[in-house]
Amino acid sequence: MACAKLLICDDHPPIRAAVTHIAKELNQDIEIVEAGNGAEALALLERHPDVELVMLDLHMPGMSGFDLLPQLKLRFPSLPVVVLSSDESRATVIDALERGATGYICKSSPTDLLAKFLEHALNGNVVLPTALGGVTRPADNTEPAPAAPQGMAGLGLSPRQLDVLACLLRGMSNKQICRELGLAEGTVKNHTIAIFRALDVTTRAQAVIEASRRGLLIGDRRS
């Protein structure tokens, strides 16, 4: 399992304890950092720069997850952030993805399904609710969609466009991608247009949804 340190940000201790238990069942060596609110999460990330994944609740007192997401992407642009929320509405999922979330897991999921989604998230897969429209899932709805055989290499994109897609899946803005890859903003926009055309989508949120359907990995170009 790729992730060595996980930050759980949720104002309910029982939720943090449950996610910690599931994560430890998946990987006994994983290190867990817990935050009860957004401000605490930001402070902990400054002290733990080796955190590799954030699990984030949306509805918290003070700074909500909606408000925290843009700050996380601004200060830690390449850090994957997966929302763990009781809000299952499609509009909320899309909103979270547009704000930079790299995945979305519903708290109402059965424990075994929640464990499967968490395992996929820890391994760098894009994870989304099984009920999200337009996302292909197994007929029994028991686990996230498996990786498509073609992976990213089957999209017909250039190596640089694949680099941009990997950044998009990590929730990075165009300006952040420019800095990350040393590209001009116009070049990033052109690559993004080509990526959207290859995925047959028109927005970043749709790109993440399609990536989930295809089983693409966040920040990975493997086929």
Z-matrix of the N, CA and C atoms (Angstrom, degrees):
N
C 1 1.466
C 2 1.525 1 109.15
N 3 1.312 2 116.00 1 130.42
C 4 1.460 3 120.63 2 -169.82
C 5 1.528 4 113.40 3 -71.04
N 6 1.333 5 117.63 4 -39.32
C 7 1.462 6 120.16 5 -172.18
C 8 1.519 7 111.60 6 -76.44
N 9 1.335 8 117.20 7 127.88
C 10 1.459 9 121.60 8 -179.49
C 11 1.525 10 111.70 9 -103.50
N 12 1.340 11 117.87 10 -23.88
C 13 1.466 12 120.52 11 -179.77
C 14 1.527 13 109.36 12 -140.05
N 15 1.323 14 115.48 13 130.05
C 16 1.460 15 122.94 14 -175.51
C 17 1.519 16 109.44 15 -122.85
N 18 1.347 17 117.07 16 132.50
C 19 1.459 18 122.32 17 173.48
C 20 1.521 19 108.72 18 -103.91
N 21 1.332 20 116.36 19 124.46
C 22 1.460 21 122.19 20 176.85
C 23 1.519 22 108.04 21 -107.78
N 24 1.329 23 116.48 22 119.19
C 25 1.465 24 121.14 23 179.81
C 26 1.519 25 109.19 24 -114.74
N 27 1.330 26 116.27 25 106.10
C 28 1.466 27 122.53 26 -178.72
C 29 1.524 28 107.37 27 -156.37
N 30 1.323 29 117.05 28 139.64
C 31 1.460 30 119.70 29 -176.96
C 32 1.523 31 113.09 30 -81.36
N 33 1.340 32 117.36 31 -3.40
C 34 1.461 33 120.66 32 179.43
C 35 1.527 34 110.10 33 -106.38
N 36 1.342 35 118.05 34 110.75
C 37 1.472 36 121.01 35 -179.96
C 38 1.534 37 113.95 36 -54.11
N 39 1.361 38 119.99 37 -39.13
C 40 1.474 39 118.22 38 179.37
C 41 1.534 40 112.97 39 -61.30
N 42 1.337 41 116.73 40 -34.13
C 43 1.467 42 119.53 41 177.76
C 44 1.524 43 109.84 42 -67.44
N 45 1.325 44 116.36 43 -44.47
C 46 1.463 45 119.65 44 178.60
C 47 1.525 46 110.26 45 -61.23
N 48 1.331 47 116.14 46 -40.57
C 49 1.465 48 119.82 47 179.51
C 50 1.521 49 111.14 48 -65.11
N 51 1.337 50 116.90 49 -40.18
C 52 1.463 51 120.49 50 -179.41
C 53 1.528 52 111.10 51 -65.80
N 54 1.342 53 116.66 52 -44.82
C 55 1.464 54 120.07 53 179.18
C 56 1.520 55 110.59 54 -65.17
N 57 1.330 56 116.46 55 -39.44
C 58 1.464 57 120.33 56 177.42
C 59 1.521 58 110.98 57 -60.41
N 60 1.329 59 116.24 58 -44.27
C 61 1.467 60 120.87 59 179.67
C 62 1.529 61 110.56 60 -61.12
N 63 1.328 62 116.44 61 -46.37
C 64 1.463 63 120.03 62 -179.30
C 65 1.522 64 110.67 63 -63.24
N 66 1.346 65 116.47 64 -44.28
C 67 1.466 66 120.56 65 -179.45
C 68 1.524 67 111.12 66 -62.12
N 69 1.338 68 116.60 67 -40.95
C 70 1.464 69 120.29 68 179.37
C 71 1.525 70 111.52 69 -67.77
N 72 1.346 71 116.65 70 -32.21
C 73 1.453 72 119.98 71 175.78
C 74 1.529 73 110.91 72 -65.83
N 75 1.331 74 115.88 73 -34.03
C 76 1.458 75 120.87 74 179.54
C 77 1.524 76 112.07 75 -77.86
N 78 1.335 77 115.78 76 -36.89
C 79 1.464 78 121.12 77 -177.47
C 80 1.523 79 108.77 78 -152.16
N 81 1.328 80 116.12 79 102.65
C 82 1.460 81 121.15 80 -175.39
C 83 1.522 82 112.11 81 -61.86
N 84 1.338 83 116.89 82 -25.19
C 85 1.463 84 121.14 83 -175.88
C 86 1.525 85 113.96 84 -87.99
N 87 1.338 86 117.24 85 -4.57
C 88 1.460 87 119.00 86 -177.59
C 89 1.530 88 109.95 87 -66.60
N 90 1.319 89 116.45 88 140.61
C 91 1.465 90 121.35 89 177.86
C 92 1.525 91 109.06 90 -98.36
N 93 1.312 92 116.80 91 131.75
C 94 1.461 93 122.42 92 -176.53
C 95 1.524 94 110.17 93 -110.27
N 96 1.329 95 115.99 94 131.90
C 97 1.458 96 122.72 95 173.21
C 98 1.525 97 106.73 96 -118.44
N 99 1.341 98 117.92 97 131.47
C 100 1.461 99 121.72 98 -175.46
C 101 1.522 100 112.02 99 -114.40
N 102 1.341 101 115.65 100 137.75
C 103 1.463 102 122.51 101 175.36
C 104 1.521 103 108.63 102 -130.22
N 105 1.348 104 115.95 103 138.65
C 106 1.453 105 120.37 104 -179.57
C 107 1.510 106 114.22 105 -94.78
N 108 1.345 107 117.17 106 -7.07
C 109 1.466 108 121.05 107 178.71
C 110 1.532 109 109.19 108 -159.14
N 111 1.336 110 115.57 109 173.65
C 112 1.451 111 120.59 110 -175.76
C 113 1.513 112 113.89 111 -64.36
N 114 1.330 113 116.84 112 -43.95
C 115 1.460 114 120.21 113 -179.07
C 116 1.525 115 110.95 114 -61.72
N 117 1.328 116 115.77 115 -40.16
C 118 1.463 117 119.92 116 178.92
C 119 1.527 118 110.52 117 -66.05
N 120 1.326 119 116.55 118 -37.06
C 121 1.456 120 120.21 119 179.25
C 122 1.525 121 111.11 120 -63.12
N 123 1.322 122 117.30 121 -44.35
C 124 1.462 123 121.05 122 179.26
C 125 1.527 124 111.05 123 -62.08
N 126 1.336 125 115.85 124 -42.04
C 127 1.463 126 120.10 125 179.78
C 128 1.528 127 111.14 126 -65.23
N 129 1.327 128 116.66 127 -40.67
C 130 1.458 129 120.50 128 -179.87
C 131 1.530 130 111.64 129 -67.17
N 132 1.320 131 117.18 130 -36.22
C 133 1.462 132 120.12 131 179.37
C 134 1.521 133 111.29 132 -66.79
N 135 1.323 134 116.39 133 -32.24
C 136 1.458 135 119.34 134 175.88
C 137 1.531 136 110.53 135 -65.73
N 138 1.334 137 116.02 136 -34.76
C 139 1.469 138 120.57 137 -178.94
C 140 1.526 139 112.33 138 -86.35
N 141 1.338 140 116.27 139 -18.52
C 142 1.470 141 120.63 140 -178.84
C 143 1.534 142 109.11 141 -126.47
N 144 1.320 143 117.69 142 73.29
C 145 1.469 144 120.38 143 -177.99
C 146 1.528 145 113.65 144 -67.81
N 147 1.348 146 116.97 145 -10.14
C 148 1.464 147 120.14 146 -179.74
C 149 1.529 148 112.93 147 -91.75
N 150 1.355 149 118.17 148 6.46
C 151 1.463 150 119.78 149 172.81
C 152 1.522 151 108.91 150 -59.87
N 153 1.331 152 116.40 151 132.82
C 154 1.460 153 120.69 152 -174.85
C 155 1.521 154 113.85 153 -109.94
N 156 1.331 155 116.98 154 -9.71
C 157 1.462 156 120.66 155 177.97
C 158 1.520 157 108.93 156 -157.13
N 159 1.340 158 116.35 157 139.41
C 160 1.463 159 122.30 158 175.56
C 161 1.524 160 108.81 159 -114.16
N 162 1.334 161 116.14 160 129.77
C 163 1.459 162 122.00 161 170.85
C 164 1.526 163 105.95 162 -102.86
N 165 1.329 164 117.25 163 121.69
C 166 1.465 165 121.13 164 -168.49
C 167 1.519 166 113.07 165 -125.91
N 168 1.331 167 115.81 166 126.00
C 169 1.466 168 121.80 167 170.70
C 170 1.529 169 108.33 168 -78.34
N 171 1.319 170 117.23 169 149.77
C 172 1.468 171 120.43 170 -178.76
C 173 1.517 172 112.67 171 -92.66
N 174 1.326 173 117.10 172 -41.95
C 175 1.462 174 121.15 173 -172.00
C 176 1.525 175 109.72 174 -100.70
N 177 1.330 176 115.76 175 91.97
C 178 1.463 177 122.98 176 179.46
C 179 1.521 178 108.90 177 -128.31
N 180 1.333 179 117.99 178 149.97
C 181 1.470 180 119.69 179 176.29
C 182 1.518 181 111.26 180 -66.27
N 183 1.319 182 116.34 181 153.83
C 184 1.462 183 119.93 182 -177.02
C 185 1.518 184 109.66 183 76.41
N 186 1.304 185 116.82 184 -122.11
C 187 1.464 186 121.91 185 178.59
C 188 1.529 187 109.73 186 -78.44
N 189 1.323 188 117.33 187 113.18
C 190 1.458 189 120.91 188 -179.76
C 191 1.526 190 109.95 189 -74.57
N 192 1.320 191 115.15 190 166.67
C 193 1.453 192 119.53 191 176.17
C 194 1.515 193 111.90 192 -62.74
N 195 1.342 194 116.35 193 -32.47
C 196 1.464 195 120.12 194 177.23
C 197 1.529 196 110.56 195 -61.41
N 198 1.328 197 115.95 196 -40.86
C 199 1.469 198 120.13 197 179.52
C 200 1.528 199 111.72 198 -75.66
N 201 1.321 200 116.00 199 -32.95
C 202 1.457 201 119.81 200 -177.89
C 203 1.524 202 112.23 201 -72.53
N 204 1.319 203 117.28 202 -35.77
C 205 1.471 204 120.94 203 -176.62
C 206 1.530 205 113.06 204 -52.22
N 207 1.348 206 119.30 205 -52.43
C 208 1.474 207 118.81 206 179.81
C 209 1.530 208 112.62 207 -61.30
N 210 1.337 209 116.94 208 -34.86
C 211 1.460 210 119.36 209 178.92
C 212 1.530 211 111.01 210 -67.93
N 213 1.324 212 115.86 211 -39.92
C 214 1.462 213 119.15 212 177.35
C 215 1.523 214 110.82 213 -61.90
N 216 1.327 215 116.28 214 -42.85
C 217 1.467 216 119.33 215 -177.83
C 218 1.522 217 110.92 216 -71.83
N 219 1.334 218 117.01 217 -27.06
C 220 1.459 219 120.40 218 177.44
C 221 1.519 220 110.96 219 -73.84
N 222 1.330 221 117.14 220 -44.62
C 223 1.460 222 121.22 221 -175.21
C 224 1.522 223 113.46 222 -88.52
N 225 1.333 224 116.57 223 -28.16
C 226 1.474 225 120.85 224 -179.57
C 227 1.529 226 108.41 225 -134.22
N 228 1.335 227 117.43 226 67.43
C 229 1.468 228 121.45 227 -168.68
C 230 1.526 229 115.59 228 -59.37
N 231 1.321 230 118.12 229 -30.21
C 232 1.462 231 119.38 230 -176.50
C 233 1.525 232 113.17 231 -94.17
N 234 1.351 233 117.79 232 1.21
C 235 1.458 234 121.46 233 -177.21
C 236 1.533 235 110.79 234 -82.55
N 237 1.335 236 118.50 235 119.11
C 238 1.469 237 120.31 236 178.16
C 239 1.525 238 111.24 237 -66.14
N 240 1.338 239 115.74 238 136.77
C 241 1.462 240 121.64 239 179.10
C 242 1.524 241 108.25 240 -127.45
N 243 1.318 242 116.35 241 116.29
C 244 1.457 243 121.69 242 178.55
C 245 1.524 244 108.78 243 -106.77
N 246 1.315 245 116.89 244 124.92
C 247 1.464 246 121.85 245 179.51
C 248 1.523 247 109.56 246 -77.05
N 249 1.335 248 116.39 247 136.01
C 250 1.463 249 123.00 248 172.92
C 251 1.524 250 105.95 249 -122.88
N 252 1.335 251 116.80 250 104.97
C 253 1.463 252 120.08 251 -169.03
C 254 1.520 253 112.00 252 -140.90
N 255 1.333 254 115.13 253 155.66
C 256 1.461 255 121.12 254 174.19
C 257 1.524 256 111.49 255 -85.74
N 258 1.331 257 116.57 256 -8.98
C 259 1.469 258 121.81 257 179.21
C 260 1.524 259 108.45 258 -83.60
N 261 1.326 260 116.38 259 113.35
C 262 1.459 261 120.81 260 -174.29
C 263 1.525 262 113.18 261 -105.76
N 264 1.327 263 118.27 262 9.24
C 265 1.462 264 119.30 263 -176.82
C 266 1.529 265 111.13 264 -70.70
N 267 1.308 266 115.84 265 143.69
C 268 1.459 267 120.79 266 -179.07
C 269 1.529 268 110.59 267 -60.60
N 270 1.340 269 116.48 268 -38.79
C 271 1.467 270 120.13 269 -178.91
C 272 1.526 271 110.80 270 -61.51
N 273 1.330 272 116.59 271 -39.03
C 274 1.465 273 119.88 272 179.66
C 275 1.522 274 111.10 273 -68.13
N 276 1.333 275 116.82 274 -41.57
C 277 1.465 276 120.37 275 178.35
C 278 1.528 277 110.08 276 -60.16
N 279 1.330 278 116.34 277 -47.13
C 280 1.469 279 120.86 278 -179.57
C 281 1.524 280 110.29 279 -62.22
N 282 1.338 281 116.51 280 -42.34
C 283 1.468 282 120.95 281 179.34
C 284 1.525 283 110.37 282 -59.98
N 285 1.329 284 116.53 283 -44.73
C 286 1.465 285 120.46 284 -179.86
C 287 1.528 286 111.14 285 -63.28
N 288 1.326 287 116.75 286 -40.98
C 289 1.465 288 120.43 287 179.52
C 290 1.525 289 110.90 288 -65.64
N 291 1.320 290 116.38 289 -39.59
C 292 1.457 291 119.97 290 179.33
C 293 1.530 292 111.37 291 -66.79
N 294 1.335 293 116.96 292 -27.24
C 295 1.464 294 120.94 293 179.36
C 296 1.527 295 112.33 294 -84.50
N 297 1.340 296 117.12 295 -2.06
C 298 1.456 297 120.00 296 175.14
C 299 1.508 298 116.68 297 116.01
N 300 1.344 299 118.44 298 1.78
C 301 1.461 300 119.68 299 176.71
C 302 1.522 301 109.89 300 -64.11
N 303 1.320 302 115.97 301 144.11
C 304 1.460 303 120.81 302 179.44
C 305 1.522 304 111.85 303 -100.87
N 306 1.326 305 117.04 304 -0.95
C 307 1.456 306 121.37 305 178.10
C 308 1.515 307 109.70 306 -176.18
N 309 1.338 308 116.24 307 173.29
C 310 1.464 309 121.06 308 -175.36
C 311 1.522 310 108.17 309 -152.49
N 312 1.338 311 116.62 310 124.46
C 313 1.456 312 122.24 311 179.44
C 314 1.524 313 108.43 312 -124.05
N 315 1.328 314 117.08 313 134.96
C 316 1.464 315 121.46 314 -179.62
C 317 1.528 316 110.63 315 -88.97
N 318 1.322 317 116.06 316 133.60
C 319 1.462 318 120.96 317 179.99
C 320 1.523 319 112.07 318 -64.59
N 321 1.327 320 116.85 319 -23.43
C 322 1.462 321 119.91 320 -177.51
C 323 1.525 322 112.69 321 -76.74
N 324 1.333 323 117.46 322 -5.55
C 325 1.463 324 120.22 323 -179.54
C 326 1.531 325 110.34 324 -60.57
N 327 1.329 326 117.65 325 141.50
C 328 1.472 327 119.51 326 174.18
C 329 1.524 328 110.22 327 -56.00
N 330 1.319 329 116.48 328 153.24
C 331 1.462 330 120.75 329 -174.53
C 332 1.521 331 112.41 330 -55.40
N 333 1.340 332 117.33 331 -42.36
C 334 1.468 333 119.22 332 -178.24
C 335 1.524 334 110.96 333 -66.94
N 336 1.340 335 117.00 334 -37.48
C 337 1.461 336 120.21 335 178.31
C 338 1.524 337 110.32 336 -71.06
N 339 1.332 338 116.52 337 -40.00
C 340 1.460 339 120.51 338 177.56
C 341 1.526 340 110.25 339 -59.73
N 342 1.323 341 116.51 340 -39.94
C 343 1.463 342 120.70 341 178.29
C 344 1.521 343 111.18 342 -64.13
N 345 1.329 344 116.92 343 -40.58
C 346 1.464 345 120.06 344 179.27
C 347 1.527 346 110.91 345 -65.10
N 348 1.340 347 116.30 346 -43.72
C 349 1.461 348 119.87 347 178.73
C 350 1.521 349 110.80 348 -63.59
N 351 1.327 350 116.67 349 -43.19
C 352 1.465 351 120.26 350 179.84
C 353 1.529 352 110.38 351 -63.64
N 354 1.315 353 116.86 352 -40.35
C 355 1.468 354 120.08 353 178.07
C 356 1.527 355 110.82 354 -60.93
N 357 1.330 356 116.32 355 -43.97
C 358 1.463 357 120.11 356 178.40
C 359 1.523 358 110.87 357 -63.87
N 360 1.332 359 117.22 358 -40.37
C 361 1.465 360 120.47 359 179.25
C 362 1.525 361 111.04 360 -64.49
N 363 1.340 362 116.54 361 -43.14
C 364 1.455 363 120.87 362 179.80
C 365 1.527 364 111.49 363 -64.13
N 366 1.319 365 116.28 364 -28.17
C 367 1.458 366 120.99 365 179.67
C 368 1.524 367 112.76 366 -88.59
N 369 1.344 368 117.54 367 3.98
C 370 1.452 369 120.69 368 174.86
C 371 1.507 370 115.80 369 92.55
N 372 1.323 371 117.90 370 9.58
C 373 1.451 372 120.43 371 177.71
C 374 1.524 373 111.57 372 -82.25
N 375 1.321 374 116.74 373 151.51
C 376 1.453 375 121.76 374 171.89
C 377 1.527 376 107.28 375 -77.76
N 378 1.339 377 117.37 376 124.46
C 379 1.465 378 121.12 377 -178.74
C 380 1.518 379 109.59 378 -122.18
N 381 1.339 380 115.73 379 136.18
C 382 1.458 381 122.13 380 -179.37
C 383 1.519 382 109.36 381 -140.53
N 384 1.343 383 119.01 382 161.12
C 385 1.467 384 120.83 383 179.79
C 386 1.518 385 111.46 384 -58.37
N 387 1.320 386 116.09 385 141.99
C 388 1.458 387 120.20 386 -179.82
C 389 1.527 388 111.83 387 -63.13
N 390 1.333 389 116.92 388 -26.92
C 391 1.465 390 120.42 389 -177.18
C 392 1.522 391 113.20 390 -85.56
N 393 1.333 392 118.23 391 -2.94
C 394 1.457 393 120.08 392 -177.83
C 395 1.520 394 109.10 393 -65.26
N 396 1.321 395 116.76 394 124.92
C 397 1.453 396 121.25 395 -176.99
C 398 1.513 397 112.59 396 -58.86
N 399 1.331 398 116.43 397 140.30
C 400 1.453 399 121.40 398 175.88
C 401 1.513 400 114.32 399 86.90
N 402 1.343 401 117.65 400 -2.86
C 403 1.458 402 120.49 401 179.02
C 404 1.516 403 109.08 402 -102.37
N 405 1.299 404 117.32 403 122.00
C 406 1.448 405 121.78 404 -178.70
C 407 1.522 406 110.17 405 -77.57
N 408 1.317 407 117.28 406 129.87
C 409 1.453 408 122.63 407 178.84
C 410 1.533 409 109.14 408 -130.13
N 411 1.337 410 117.34 409 163.19
C 412 1.458 411 119.67 410 174.77
C 413 1.519 412 110.54 411 -59.02
N 414 1.325 413 117.07 412 154.07
C 415 1.452 414 121.15 413 -174.30
C 416 1.525 415 112.52 414 -60.30
N 417 1.348 416 117.37 415 -33.43
C 418 1.454 417 118.97 416 -178.62
C 419 1.513 418 113.29 417 -87.92
N 420 1.362 419 116.36 418 -0.18
C 421 1.476 420 120.93 419 175.90
C 422 1.529 421 112.76 420 59.01
N 423 1.326 422 117.64 421 31.58
C 424 1.453 423 119.55 422 -173.08
C 425 1.507 424 114.00 423 -92.56
N 426 1.323 425 118.82 424 -15.46
C 427 1.452 426 118.83 425 -178.24
C 428 1.516 427 110.83 426 -160.11
N 429 1.329 428 117.52 427 163.77
C 430 1.460 429 120.43 428 178.15
C 431 1.514 430 110.67 429 -60.86
N 432 1.339 431 115.53 430 154.73
C 433 1.457 432 120.35 431 -179.27
C 434 1.518 433 110.54 432 -59.66
N 435 1.351 434 117.85 433 136.84
C 436 1.461 435 120.43 434 179.17
C 437 1.516 436 110.78 435 -72.10
N 438 1.318 437 116.19 436 162.47
C 439 1.457 438 120.44 437 179.97
C 440 1.510 439 110.70 438 -62.72
N 441 1.323 440 116.57 439 132.66
C 442 1.458 441 120.88 440 175.96
C 443 1.522 442 109.41 441 -69.48
N 444 1.334 443 118.10 442 145.06
C 445 1.460 444 120.06 443 -176.23
C 446 1.515 445 113.96 444 -56.89
N 447 1.343 446 116.85 445 -36.81
C 448 1.453 447 118.18 446 -175.22
C 449 1.520 448 113.20 447 -74.76
N 450 1.365 449 119.33 448 -23.93
C 451 1.450 450 121.47 449 -178.44
C 452 1.513 451 111.31 450 53.45
N 453 1.318 452 116.05 451 -157.25
C 454 1.459 453 120.97 452 -179.96
C 455 1.522 454 111.71 453 -67.74
N 456 1.325 455 116.21 454 -32.26
C 457 1.460 456 119.47 455 -175.91
C 458 1.526 457 112.20 456 -65.58
N 459 1.332 458 117.01 457 -18.23
C 460 1.452 459 119.91 458 -178.78
C 461 1.518 460 114.06 459 -89.23
N 462 1.316 461 118.00 460 6.86
C 463 1.458 462 121.27 461 -176.82
C 464 1.521 463 112.95 462 -86.80
N 465 1.323 464 117.67 463 -10.31
C 466 1.457 465 120.47 464 -178.72
C 467 1.510 466 113.28 465 74.97
N 468 1.334 467 117.44 466 24.71
C 469 1.461 468 121.80 467 -179.49
C 470 1.523 469 109.95 468 -99.20
N 471 1.333 470 115.17 469 155.05
C 472 1.461 471 120.62 470 177.00
C 473 1.529 472 109.49 471 -72.50
N 474 1.337 473 118.11 472 162.58
C 475 1.475 474 119.81 473 177.57
C 476 1.530 475 112.53 474 -55.11
N 477 1.333 476 117.15 475 -39.24
C 478 1.468 477 119.47 476 -179.29
C 479 1.526 478 110.51 477 -69.36
N 480 1.313 479 117.58 478 -37.70
C 481 1.462 480 120.86 479 177.39
C 482 1.530 481 110.67 480 -65.40
N 483 1.320 482 116.38 481 -34.39
C 484 1.462 483 119.90 482 175.78
C 485 1.522 484 110.95 483 -66.76
N 486 1.340 485 116.11 484 -36.15
C 487 1.460 486 119.91 485 175.06
C 488 1.530 487 110.46 486 -61.25
N 489 1.328 488 116.13 487 -43.77
C 490 1.471 489 120.96 488 179.58
C 491 1.523 490 110.14 489 -64.84
N 492 1.325 491 117.50 490 -41.79
C 493 1.465 492 120.80 491 178.50
C 494 1.527 493 110.36 492 -60.85
N 495 1.323 494 117.06 493 -42.02
C 496 1.467 495 120.27 494 178.47
C 497 1.524 496 110.66 495 -59.82
N 498 1.326 497 116.66 496 -39.71
C 499 1.467 498 120.52 497 177.39
C 500 1.521 499 111.49 498 -67.42
N 501 1.324 500 116.97 499 -40.59
C 502 1.465 501 121.05 500 178.13
C 503 1.525 502 110.75 501 -59.93
N 504 1.324 503 116.26 502 -41.11
C 505 1.457 504 120.25 503 -178.52
C 506 1.519 505 111.85 504 -69.90
N 507 1.334 506 117.73 505 -18.02
C 508 1.458 507 121.30 506 174.93
C 509 1.524 508 110.67 507 -90.14
N 510 1.329 509 117.82 508 4.42
C 511 1.456 510 121.32 509 175.47
C 512 1.508 511 114.42 510 82.17
N 513 1.326 512 118.36 511 18.83
C 514 1.460 513 121.24 512 -176.59
C 515 1.519 514 111.02 513 -82.43
N 516 1.338 515 116.46 514 144.28
C 517 1.463 516 122.32 515 177.23
C 518 1.523 517 109.55 516 -78.38
N 519 1.336 518 116.08 517 169.14
C 520 1.459 519 119.80 518 178.82
C 521 1.528 520 112.00 519 -58.90
N 522 1.330 521 116.38 520 -42.15
C 523 1.462 522 119.57 521 -179.78
C 524 1.525 523 111.36 522 -64.81
N 525 1.332 524 116.13 523 -39.10
C 526 1.458 525 119.60 524 178.05
C 527 1.529 526 111.24 525 -66.66
N 528 1.330 527 116.01 526 -36.80
C 529 1.465 528 119.80 527 177.24
C 530 1.524 529 110.15 528 -65.84
N 531 1.328 530 116.15 529 -38.82
C 532 1.473 531 120.37 530 176.65
C 533 1.522 532 110.62 531 -56.50
N 534 1.327 533 116.00 532 -47.06
C 535 1.470 534 120.09 533 -179.41
C 536 1.522 535 111.27 534 -68.62
N 537 1.326 536 116.18 535 -40.36
C 538 1.462 537 120.51 536 -177.02
C 539 1.527 538 111.88 537 -65.02
N 540 1.341 539 116.14 538 -41.22
C 541 1.464 540 120.40 539 -173.71
C 542 1.526 541 113.72 540 -105.46
N 543 1.343 542 116.79 541 -3.89
C 544 1.455 543 119.54 542 -179.40
C 545 1.522 544 113.08 543 67.45
N 546 1.329 545 116.37 544 39.24
C 547 1.457 546 121.77 545 -178.14
C 548 1.523 547 110.66 546 -113.60
N 549 1.333 548 115.95 547 154.31
C 550 1.458 549 120.73 548 174.24
C 551 1.528 550 109.13 549 -71.96
N 552 1.346 551 116.00 550 151.77
C 553 1.460 552 119.49 551 -176.84
C 554 1.525 553 111.57 552 -61.47
N 555 1.329 554 116.89 553 -37.71
C 556 1.464 555 120.14 554 178.13
C 557 1.520 556 111.79 555 -62.84
N 558 1.322 557 116.73 556 -36.88
C 559 1.466 558 121.24 557 178.30
C 560 1.523 559 110.71 558 -66.20
N 561 1.336 560 116.12 559 -42.23
C 562 1.464 561 119.99 560 178.52
C 563 1.523 562 110.20 561 -63.09
N 564 1.321 563 117.10 562 -41.63
C 565 1.469 564 120.37 563 178.97
C 566 1.528 565 110.59 564 -62.07
N 567 1.329 566 116.74 565 -42.34
C 568 1.465 567 119.90 566 179.03
C 569 1.522 568 111.29 567 -64.23
N 570 1.330 569 116.28 568 -42.00
C 571 1.462 570 119.89 569 177.91
C 572 1.524 571 110.57 570 -63.92
N 573 1.343 572 116.40 571 -39.29
C 574 1.466 573 120.15 572 179.69
C 575 1.518 574 111.12 573 -63.63
N 576 1.321 575 116.53 574 -40.31
C 577 1.474 576 120.48 575 177.20
C 578 1.525 577 110.08 576 -60.48
N 579 1.330 578 116.50 577 -43.78
C 580 1.460 579 120.85 578 179.29
C 581 1.530 580 111.34 579 -63.93
N 582 1.331 581 116.19 580 -38.74
C 583 1.468 582 121.14 581 178.86
C 584 1.520 583 110.28 582 -65.35
N 585 1.336 584 116.60 583 -47.25
C 586 1.465 585 120.32 584 178.94
C 587 1.525 586 110.48 585 -59.46
N 588 1.327 587 116.49 586 -39.13
C 589 1.466 588 120.04 587 179.55
C 590 1.528 589 110.35 588 -65.79
N 591 1.335 590 116.96 589 -40.94
C 592 1.465 591 120.94 590 -179.51
C 593 1.527 592 111.61 591 -65.88
N 594 1.338 593 115.93 592 -36.35
C 595 1.463 594 120.50 593 -179.85
C 596 1.520 595 112.60 594 -88.11
N 597 1.342 596 116.87 595 -8.17
C 598 1.458 597 123.37 596 -177.86
C 599 1.529 598 110.56 597 60.86
N 600 1.342 599 115.37 598 49.79
C 601 1.463 600 122.20 599 178.67
C 602 1.522 601 109.07 600 -132.80
N 603 1.336 602 116.01 601 170.51
C 604 1.464 603 119.90 602 -179.40
C 605 1.522 604 113.42 603 -126.91
N 606 1.343 605 118.34 604 -8.12
C 607 1.460 606 121.04 605 -179.68
C 608 1.522 607 110.45 606 -135.09
N 609 1.334 608 115.72 607 164.87
C 610 1.469 609 120.51 608 177.07
C 611 1.525 610 111.57 609 -62.54
N 612 1.336 611 116.04 610 -42.43
C 613 1.460 612 119.17 611 -179.80
C 614 1.522 613 110.69 612 -60.27
N 615 1.340 614 116.52 613 -43.49
C 616 1.461 615 120.04 614 177.86
C 617 1.527 616 111.39 615 -63.21
N 618 1.338 617 116.08 616 -34.09
C 619 1.467 618 120.16 617 178.77
C 620 1.527 619 110.16 618 -64.62
N 621 1.342 620 117.26 619 -41.15
C 622 1.466 621 120.69 620 178.78
C 623 1.528 622 110.19 621 -66.33
N 624 1.336 623 116.37 622 -40.78
C 625 1.463 624 120.40 623 178.39
C 626 1.526 625 110.62 624 -62.05
N 627 1.327 626 116.67 625 -44.35
C 628 1.463 627 120.03 626 179.18
C 629 1.526 628 110.83 627 -67.02
N 630 1.329 629 116.38 628 -35.90
C 631 1.469 630 119.58 629 176.83
C 632 1.525 631 110.40 630 -62.64
N 633 1.343 632 116.25 631 -38.98
C 634 1.458 633 120.21 632 176.98
C 635 1.525 634 110.42 633 -63.31
N 636 1.327 635 116.34 634 -43.28
C 637 1.465 636 120.31 635 -179.75
C 638 1.520 637 111.35 636 -61.31
N 639 1.342 638 116.00 637 -36.98
C 640 1.459 639 120.62 638 -178.67
C 641 1.524 640 113.19 639 -85.60
N 642 1.349 641 117.03 640 -7.74
C 643 1.451 642 119.75 641 -179.92
C 644 1.513 643 113.62 642 73.30
N 645 1.338 644 117.33 643 28.78
C 646 1.461 645 119.94 644 -179.55
C 647 1.520 646 111.26 645 -74.22
N 648 1.320 647 116.34 646 150.65
C 649 1.454 648 122.04 647 179.71
C 650 1.518 649 110.87 648 -92.49
N 651 1.322 650 116.56 649 143.35
C 652 1.462 651 121.80 650 176.46
C 653 1.517 652 109.12 651 -69.38
N 654 1.305 653 116.78 652 125.51
C 655 1.453 654 120.42 653 175.35
C 656 1.507 655 113.99 654 68.78
N 657 1.318 656 117.62 655 22.52
C 658 1.457 657 120.64 656 -176.96
C 659 1.515 658 109.86 657 -131.45
N 660 1.355 659 116.44 658 142.62
C 661 1.449 660 119.82 659 -178.42
C 662 1.518 661 111.76 660 -115.12
N 663 1.325 662 116.53 661 17.10
C 664 1.440 663 118.28 662 -178.25
C 665 1.520 664 110.64 663 -70.29
N 666 1.317 665 115.98 664 148.47
C 667 1.465 666 120.70 665 177.27
C 668 1.515 667 109.94 666 -86.30
